[in-house]
Amino acid sequence: MNKYQYNLSIIIPAYNAARFIERTITEASQIVPTPEIIVVDDGSQDGTYHVCKGLQNKLSTLYVYTQKNAGVSAARNLGIKYAHGKWLFFCDSDDWVDVDGITRVLKIANEQKENTLMLAAMNFVKPDGVYLHIVPEKHNIKPHEYLASNNFQGSSCNHLFPNKLIKGNHIQFPIGVVNTEDSNFNIKAICCCDNICSVNIPIYNYNHLNEEACHKTNFSMNWRIGPLLSSLDIIRFIEIKGIDISIVFQQIDRLVEYYYRSHIYGKHTTDELRDISQLLRSIGQKCPNITISPKYKIMTHLPVVGICLLRIYNRIKFGK
């Protein structure tokens, strides 16, 4: 007998999303069988909570929770806590699910062995059209193989996560990490699963139409060190679980390289540079593969010089 009340739980963190969220919820409610829809209002100030509560009169499987503003990770973690579905799916409040695609992928998911994580394609919805972001069509990918490949997907929104896998291993989105929280969650889940089933069917529509949804450069210290804090959180999780840390070497290297490329801008105080240097050393002690890079060497020994050289390097190589 299936112990889960629903086949699918859709978790939607929402902050000031009153203009978008009705579509997000309505699209999700079209899935058959009807999923559990969990909205966590993250301290919105624009009436998001009241919009969602109004929709509850029409949708018996919509559940609305609210919390003081604590960020997307805390909102998703609260949604996980209250989820009763066999599968967990994360949807942002200005995006929407591909109903036909997720229905097809759920059918495939329910045929898989226990402890299998599902990966699917997604659509990028832009002003000039819809673009398919493809994934490999392969139903038996081992975690170490996937983490070491270029097929790794950073978004959590084109995955279906087994509820039992997530709760049984106490996997959460990292609190206090301003960005790369999706990659962090995905890596931890992959490390604990037995298999990844990848299906090239879109299950998600990523909305590039709203200006409010566009990411803007953030030069705050918390944003800058996000990939480094995320790396350390993954390392701590791996150590607690007793998993061979070498399985995440490539992904930690990717996160650190992301820091070097995109997170070195804005003004830095001497203390901030010292803290960044120490974060890199802490990561390097656990993942020695990152210490080979000249970028690591200069940032851990002469960070003031390192920041300047990285900016010059990025300008030459990437034009930024």
C-alpha positions in Angstrom: 0.0 0.0 0.0 1.3 3.5 -0.9 2.0 5.3 2.4 2.0 8.7 0.7 -1.1 10.8 0.6 -0.1 12.3 -2.8 2.0 11.1 -5.7 3.6 14.6 -6.0 4.2 17.5 -3.7 4.9 20.9 -5.5 6.7 23.3 -3.2 6.5 27.0 -4.1 8.4 29.6 -2.1 6.9 33.0 -2.7 8.1 36.5 -1.9 6.1 39.5 -3.2 4.6 37.3 -6.0 1.0 38.4 -6.0 1.1 39.3 -9.7 2.4 35.9 -10.8 1.5 33.2 -8.4 -2.1 32.5 -9.4 -0.9 31.2 -12.8 1.8 29.1 -11.1 -0.7 27.5 -8.8 -3.4 27.1 -11.4 -1.0 25.3 -13.8 0.2 23.0 -11.1 -3.4 22.1 -10.2 -4.0 20.7 -13.8 -1.7 17.7 -13.1 -3.4 14.4 -12.9 -3.6 12.9 -10.3 -3.9 16.2 -8.5 -0.8 17.0 -6.6 -0.3 18.5 -3.2 0.6 22.2 -3.7 2.5 23.8 -0.9 3.0 27.6 -1.0 5.4 29.1 1.6 4.9 32.9 1.8 8.3 34.3 2.8 7.1 37.4 4.5 5.6 39.1 1.4 4.3 42.6 1.7 2.2 42.7 -1.5 -0.7 40.5 -0.6 0.8 37.2 -1.9 -0.5 35.4 1.2 -4.1 36.6 0.6 -4.1 35.7 -3.1 -3.0 32.2 -2.2 -5.6 31.9 0.6 -8.3 33.0 -1.8 -7.3 30.2 -4.2 -7.8 27.6 -1.4 -11.5 28.0 -1.8 -11.2 26.5 -5.3 -8.3 24.0 -4.7 -8.7 21.5 -1.9 -5.1 20.3 -2.2 -3.5 23.8 -1.9 -1.8 24.4 1.4 -0.5 27.9 2.3 2.0 28.6 5.1 3.7 31.8 6.0 7.0 32.8 7.8 9.0 35.9 8.5 11.2 36.7 5.7 14.1 34.2 5.8 15.0 33.5 2.2 14.2 30.9 -0.4 16.1 28.1 1.3 14.2 28.4 4.5 10.9 28.6 2.6 11.7 25.5 0.6 12.8 23.6 3.8 9.5 24.4 5.5 7.7 23.1 2.4 9.7 19.9 2.6 8.7 19.5 6.2 5.0 19.6 5.4 5.2 17.6 2.1 3.2 14.4 2.0 3.9 13.4 -1.6 6.0 10.5 -2.9 7.9 12.9 -5.1 9.0 16.5 -4.3 9.1 19.1 -7.0 10.3 22.8 -6.6 8.7 25.6 -8.6 9.5 29.3 -8.3 6.5 31.6 -7.9 6.9 33.3 -11.3 7.5 30.1 -13.3 5.1 27.3 -14.0 5.1 23.6 -14.5 4.8 21.9 -17.9 1.7 19.8 -17.2 2.0 17.3 -20.0 5.7 16.9 -19.5 5.6 16.3 -15.8 2.7 13.9 -16.1 4.7 11.8 -18.5 7.9 11.9 -16.4 6.0 11.0 -13.2 4.7 7.9 -15.0 8.4 6.9 -15.8 9.4 7.9 -12.3 7.0 5.5 -10.7 8.4 2.6 -12.6 12.0 3.2 -11.3 13.7 1.4 -8.4 13.6 3.0 -5.0 16.1 5.7 -4.3 16.2 6.9 -7.9 16.4 10.7 -8.6 14.7 12.0 -11.7 16.2 14.6 -14.0 14.2 16.2 -16.9 14.5 19.0 -19.4 13.1 22.5 -19.0 11.8 25.3 -21.2 13.4 28.7 -21.2 10.5 31.1 -22.0 11.9 34.3 -23.5 10.4 37.3 -25.4 11.5 35.8 -28.7 10.3 32.3 -28.1 10.6 29.1 -26.1 13.9 27.3 -26.0 14.3 23.7 -24.8 17.1 23.0 -22.4 17.9 19.4 -23.1 19.2 16.7 -20.8 20.6 13.2 -21.8 18.1 10.4 -22.4 19.6 7.8 -20.1 17.8 5.9 -17.4 20.7 4.4 -15.4 23.3 7.0 -14.4 25.3 6.3 -11.2 25.9 9.2 -8.8 29.7 9.3 -9.1 29.4 9.2 -12.9 26.9 12.1 -13.0 28.7 14.3 -10.6 31.9 13.9 -12.6 30.2 14.7 -15.9 29.4 17.9 -17.7 25.7 17.0 -17.6 25.2 18.1 -14.0 22.2 20.5 -13.7 22.4 23.3 -11.2 18.7 24.0 -11.0 16.5 22.0 -8.6 13.4 22.8 -10.7 14.0 20.2 -13.4 14.3 17.4 -10.9 11.9 15.1 -9.1 13.3 14.1 -5.7 12.0 11.1 -3.7 10.5 12.4 -0.5 11.9 9.4 1.4 15.4 10.1 0.1 15.3 13.8 1.1 13.8 13.4 4.6 15.5 10.1 5.3 18.9 11.8 4.8 18.0 15.1 6.3 18.8 17.0 3.1 18.0 20.7 3.2 18.7 23.8 1.3 21.6 25.7 3.0 20.5 28.5 5.2 22.7 31.6 4.9 23.9 30.8 1.4 22.7 33.6 -0.8 23.2 31.8 -4.1 24.1 28.3 -5.5 21.6 26.9 -3.0 20.0 24.7 -5.8 23.4 23.2 -6.8 24.1 22.5 -3.1 20.8 20.7 -2.6 21.2 18.7 -5.8 24.7 17.6 -5.0 23.7 16.4 -1.5 20.7 14.5 -2.9 22.7 12.9 -5.7 25.3 11.7 -3.2 22.6 9.9 -1.3 20.7 8.3 -4.2 21.4 5.0 -5.9 20.6 6.1 -9.5 19.7 9.0 -11.7 17.1 8.6 -14.4 17.4 11.3 -17.0 14.5 11.9 -19.4 14.6 14.6 -22.1 11.0 15.7 -21.6 10.4 19.3 -20.3 8.7 19.5 -16.9 9.3 23.2 -16.1 8.9 26.6 -17.8 11.5 29.0 -16.6 10.2 32.5 -17.0 12.5 35.1 -18.6 9.6 37.5 -19.4 9.3 39.5 -16.2 12.0 42.0 -15.4 11.5 41.4 -11.7 12.6 37.8 -12.2 15.9 38.8 -13.8 19.0 38.3 -11.7 20.9 41.5 -11.0 24.5 41.7 -10.0 24.9 41.7 -6.2 28.1 42.9 -4.7 27.3 42.2 -1.0 29.8 40.1 0.9 27.2 37.3 1.5 26.6 37.1 -2.2 30.3 37.1 -3.1 31.1 34.2 -0.8 28.0 32.2 -1.6 29.8 29.5 -3.7 32.5 29.1 -1.1 30.0 28.8 1.8 28.0 26.4 -0.3 31.1 24.3 -0.9 31.8 24.1 2.8 28.2 23.1 3.6 28.5 20.2 1.1 31.8 19.1 2.6 30.2 19.1 6.1 27.3 17.1 4.8 29.5 14.5 3.1 31.6 14.1 6.2 28.6 13.6 8.4 27.2 10.9 6.0 30.6 9.2 5.8 30.6 9.4 2.0 33.9 9.4 0.1 34.6 13.1 -0.4 36.3 12.5 -3.8 32.8 12.0 -5.3 32.2 15.8 -5.1 35.7 17.0 -6.0 34.6 18.1 -9.5 31.5 19.9 -8.2 33.5 21.7 -5.5 36.0 22.7 -8.1 33.1 24.0 -10.3 31.7 26.1 -7.4 35.1 27.6 -6.6 35.7 28.4 -10.3 32.3 30.1 -10.3 33.5 32.3 -7.5 36.7 33.2 -9.4 34.7 34.1 -12.5 31.6 35.9 -11.2 32.0 36.8 -7.5 35.2 38.9 -7.3 33.7 42.3 -8.1 32.9 45.3 -6.0 34.9 46.7 -3.2 36.7 44.5 -0.7 38.0 45.4 2.7 41.3 43.9 4.0 39.3 41.8 6.5 36.9 40.5 3.8 39.8 39.4 1.6 41.4 37.7 4.6 38.1 35.9 5.3 37.8 34.8 1.6 41.4 33.6 1.7 40.6 31.5 4.8 37.4 30.1 3.2 39.5 28.9 0.2 42.1 27.3 2.5 39.3 25.5 4.4 37.9 24.1 1.2 41.4 23.2 -0.1 42.2 21.2 3.1 39.3 18.9 2.3 39.4 19.0 -1.5 43.1 19.3 -2.5 42.2 19.2 -6.2 41.3 23.0 -6.0 44.8 23.8 -4.6 46.5 23.0 -8.0 45.1 26.1 -9.6 47.2 29.3 -9.8 44.1 31.2 -8.9 43.9 29.4 -5.6 47.6 30.0 -4.9 47.4 33.7 -5.5 44.1 34.2 -3.6 45.3 32.3 -0.5 48.8 34.0 -0.4 48.3 37.5 -1.9 44.5 38.1 -2.1 44.8 41.8 -2.8 46.9 41.1 -5.8 44.8 38.0 -6.6 41.6 39.9 -7.0 43.2 42.4 -9.4 44.7 39.6 -11.5 41.5 37.6 -11.6 39.6 40.7 -12.9 42.2 41.2 -15.6 42.1 37.5 -16.5 38.3 37.5 -16.7 38.2 40.6 -18.8 40.6 39.0 -21.3 39.1 35.5 -21.4 35.4 36.3 -20.9 35.1 40.0 -21.8 33.7 40.9 -18.4 
